[in-house]
Amino acid sequence: MSDIADSFVQKGLTTISKNLDRMVEKGKIPSQKKDEIMGRIKGTIQVKDMVEADFAVEAAIENESLKLNIFKNWIRFVEKR
């Protein structure tokens, strides 16, 4: 998971963790599964850190130039692999 500031990354990871906690509390997943999921999510403020990701979802605000810039930066790092 990537964002423009570490505080946003941490907030996102906290939100994901809380959502998974609710799923554990409701019996939808075991607590071990939550730990496994959180162990697979890495946070960064550097797009280059996402080059090895198996899966990417763009979820920026609806700003075309911002979205295009995100993909251009990501592609630049992927092509260097």
Summary of the structure (lengths in Angstrom):
residues: 81
radius of gyration: 14.9
end to end distance: 19.3
largest distance: 44.1
contacts: 172
relative contact order: 0.14
helix: 62%
strand: 2%
